[in-house]
Amino acid sequence: MISDSELILNPDGSVFHLHLKPGQIANTIILVGDPNRVDVIKSMFTDIEYQIANREYVSTTGKFNDTRITVVSTGVGIGNIDIVMNELDALVNIDFESREIKKEKKKLEFIRIGTSGSLQKDIPVNSYVISEKSAGFDNLLYFYEDEGKVVNEEFRRLLRILIGGHSIFLNPYVVDASEKLLDQLKSKEAFSGITITSPGFYVPQGRELRLSKKLKDINQKLSDFEYHGYKITNYEMESSALYGLAKMLGHEAIAICLVIANRLNNQANENYRDNVKELIAYVLHKITNHD
């Protein structure tokens, strides 16, 4: 039995942060960082069931091309992904009345639609990038006992070598995307490769304002990396935790991002919102089998 302090429920029976109840989420879940993006996707839905908001977590369920889909905003960073993934899994795989884990587990499909910065000169601003593998420059997954079962050990070792002596404070873990969802989203319109999930936006991604970075040449090293045809394509801040937790919990997960900045070419698109809408439409049609 899971105690009240481990699985906190609100007085109305909803899960603590998301304020969702069992039965309110679909098997297919789109995750976005920006809460305002939930309304953008909702405007493309039919048969809207509800919209619930608490803090940065905004959720809605509706239909697109007769497919039931839930959208949840996560806010920014891997800490929020830890909350969202555990609570969404609890909604389908824990009995809230008995507080027991269900014998038969439900598998969910998570698609993250986000924004990112390119680490390759030939991946320009406004491109789509699918994360075939996500490398976490955070240490969240190491708190979980089953981390070793889902991490791509070969790529973890190679990134440690690439970073060199600084791996004493930075020990990347690498997790593969869902092959099923990768097949659905792949096309000639999208690049794919290894995504770096950073624990911060500024110095952890090589941006210097008033504080200096310890890893002076990290972005060039990441850009130059290649192994078995894989290159490091982009930076973002959520997908490593998404991939790792999804695999440990028995779910499918993938991330696809719009490039809004190219870190090597020093280019950026500040007016990217219409491009995000186009990416959302691309994903909705792909996952509902309407190409």
C-alpha positions, 0 to 999 in steps of 0.5 A: 500500500502506497502511503498518503505522503508518497502519493499525495491526492487532493481533496477531490481525488485528483493527483497532487500537481496535475489536478487530474483524476483517473480516466481523464487522460488518453493513451496518447499524451502530448507534452509541451513546455509552454502552458499557452501551447496547450490552447494552440493544440486544443484549437485543433481538437474536436470533442473537447472533454475538459481543461484543468490548470494548476501552476505551470501544469495545464491539461486538456483532452480532446480528439484529432482525426477521431483519436483521443489525445491528452495535452499536458504542459510541463513547464521547463526542466527535468524536475518538472518532467519527474513530476509529470511522468510519475503522476501521469503513470499513477493515474493509469497504473495505481488504484487510488482507492486501494493505493495499490499498484495495479497488476495489469499495467497500461502503456502510454505514448508520450510525444514531446513537442518543444523548441531547441538550439541546433548544434550542427551548422547544416541544421538551420533555424526552423528545422524539425529535429527528432531525438533518436537518443537523448543524453542527460547532462543532469543526474536525475535518472541516477536517483532511480534504482533501474537506471542501468536497465534503460541507459545506452551504456556505449553512448554514455561511455563515449560522452564521458570520454568526449567531456574528459576530466570534467566528467567528475561533475558531469556524467551523462546518461543516454536513453533511446527513443521509442522505435515505434514513435520514431517510425511514426514521426520520421520523414524527409522534413525532419532531422534526427540524432542525439539530443543533449538535455541540459540542466540549465539554459545559460552557462550549462548550454555554453551561454555566457552573460556575467558568469563564465563557463567551465567547459570552454569548448563543449559546444564545438566538441559536441558538434564534432562528435560522430559515431556509427552515423550518429551526430549530436544535433541539438540542445533542449531541457526535458527529453532525457528524463522523459525517455528514461522514466518512460522506459523504466515505467514501461511507456513509449516516448519521443521528442521532436523540437523546432530549432529556434536558434543555431548555436554555431551560426549564431542565428535565432528566430525570435518570432517562432510561434507560427513555426511551432503551430506548423510542427504541431500540425505535423505531429498530429497528422503523423501520430493519427496516421493521416500523412 
